[in-house]
Amino acid sequence: MSRLALSPSDKQARDWFATKATHLGCTLTTDTMGNQFAIRPGRRSGSPTCAGSHLDTQPSGGRYDGILGVTAGLELLEVLNECWIDTEYPVGVINWTNEEGARFPVSMVSSGVWSGAIPLERAHNLQSVIPMGDSATMESALRGIGYLGEVPASWEANPIAAHFELHIEQGPHLVRSGRKVGVVEGVQAYRWFSVTVTGRDTHTGTTDFPSRADALLAASRMILASHNAATRVGRGALASTGILEAKPGSTNTVPGRVKFSLDIRAPEDEVLDQLEAVLREEFERLASGEDVGGLTVGGTPGLPCKVEWGTDSVSEAVKFHPDCINCVAESSKALFGEQKAEGMTMEMTSGAGHDSVYTSKRCPTSMIFVPCRDGISHNPAEYCEPEDCAIGAQVLLGSVLRYDNLRATK
């Protein structure tokens, strides 16, 4: 499915969320980033314990990424109503805006503004990149669909007591192990770069190999070197390239300028520091024509190129709050039983970024993972078995109630 942030289809989903939350007796608040907060009152006043995720998707995404967390949160509220359960403190559900960063190219931007990590002006001025040539900014798109709220997008103006996020794993580990619940203890660090390699445009038929400064050849070696370096560094390090642009883009012209994306990740910041340092050194050597790891063996040396790095995004490794992690673990034990829980759950670090990264900066946070078929996500084939959706929703309910009780005892 395709439900890009602040599109007409996103407005429909937001309207549905608002209607559903109102019918459940919630107070609905929309802030200046379009984040929707549906809050059910408790016996005592105070900040709400929340379940949160997002309803926007990738351009060709699935039906579970983010959506499961929001719909399970609404189901949580419905169960509380049906069972006449009064919580000690308010509880709620949050729909965060533009988590995917697909249309407006900063992921988790609205929870980032709420946490104070991203300035509101920067977020409002983000330009839409889908469709090409779109002149909309986040601010104009929010206004256009009627979701530019008046409440400041701020943890100070609109605080929450804790944040629990149910999500499909988006990877293969739970499926491979046959386990049903990932007790998420944190999120790995990542850094996004734009790497530009500059050589010289020349004719492919009249320029021999020694006379070429082939930017695409150098860039291809760098991309392979990034994979090899991450493998050597180990400890969970990853390196990926998803965008590559060669200019001038002619069949019979040696590319003189290549720009590619570089996404590096690791569970620990120091591992990422090591990987970045290795890559910066190896890319310089490869640009100059030196061999790295046998990548130039068998080829003909050419003229040197120049390599430049631009930093697009940096997210440090996140460790979730032990109280919230324990609530998820205990809720899983209550569901599966003490003896079976060990074989049905797994302690995990998230490989992907989520809104919980930013909420963890301002309130206790944890996540709950459930399996998705073949570990596939950001794809129309994304699928989570109904039984696994129900298991995740049950653990989410238990986690929120446990944290509410924990607050009451402090």
Stockholm file with secondary structure:
# STOCKHOLM 1.0

chainA/1-410         MSRLALSPSDKQARDWFATKATHLGCTLTTDTMGNQFAIRPGRRSGSPTCAGSHLDTQPSGGRYDGILGVTAGLELLEVLNECWIDTEYPVGVINWTNEEGARFPVSMVSSGVWSGAIPLERAHNLQSVIPMGDSATMESALRGIGYLGEVPASWEANPIAAHFELHIEQGPHLVRSGRKVGVVEGVQAYRWFSVTVTGRDTHTGTTDFPSRADALLAASRMILASHNAATRVGRGALASTGILEAKPGSTNTVPGRVKFSLDIRAPEDEVLDQLEAVLREEFERLASGEDVGGLTVGGTPGLPCKVEWGTDSVSEAVKFHPDCINCVAESSKALFGEQKAEGMTMEMTSGAGHDSVYTSKRCPTSMIFVPCRDGISHNPAEYCEPEDCAIGAQVLLGSVLRYDNLRATK
#=GR chainA/1-410 SS CCCCTTSHHHHHHHHHHHHHHHHTTCEEEEBTTCCEEEEECCSSCSCCEEEEEECCCCTTCCSSTTHHHHHHHHHHHHHHHHTTCCCSSCEEEEEETTSSCSSSSSTTHHHHHHHTSSCHHHHHTCBCCSSTTCCCBHHHHHHHTTCCCSBCSCTTTSCCSEEEEEEECCSSHHHHHTCSEEEEEEECEEEEEEEEEECCCEETTTCCGGGCCCHHHHHHHHHHHHHHHHHHHCTTCEEECCCEEEESCCTTEECSEEEEEEEEEESSHHHHHHHHHHHHHHHHHHHHTCCSTTTTTTSCCCCCCEEEEEEEEEECCEECCHHHHHHHHHHHHHHHCHHHHHHHEEEEEESSCCHHHHHTTTSCEEEEEECCGGGCCSSTTCCCCHHHHHHHHHHHHHHHHHHHHHHHHC
#=GC SS_cons         CCCCTTSHHHHHHHHHHHHHHHHTTCEEEEBTTCCEEEEECCSSCSCCEEEEEECCCCTTCCSSTTHHHHHHHHHHHHHHHHTTCCCSSCEEEEEETTSSCSSSSSTTHHHHHHHTSSCHHHHHTCBCCSSTTCCCBHHHHHHHTTCCCSBCSCTTTSCCSEEEEEEECCSSHHHHHTCSEEEEEEECEEEEEEEEEECCCEETTTCCGGGCCCHHHHHHHHHHHHHHHHHHHCTTCEEECCCEEEESCCTTEECSEEEEEEEEEESSHHHHHHHHHHHHHHHHHHHHTCCSTTTTTTSCCCCCCEEEEEEEEEECCEECCHHHHHHHHHHHHHHHCHHHHHHHEEEEEESSCCHHHHHTTTSCEEEEEECCGGGCCSSTTCCCCHHHHHHHHHHHHHHHHHHHHHHHHC
//
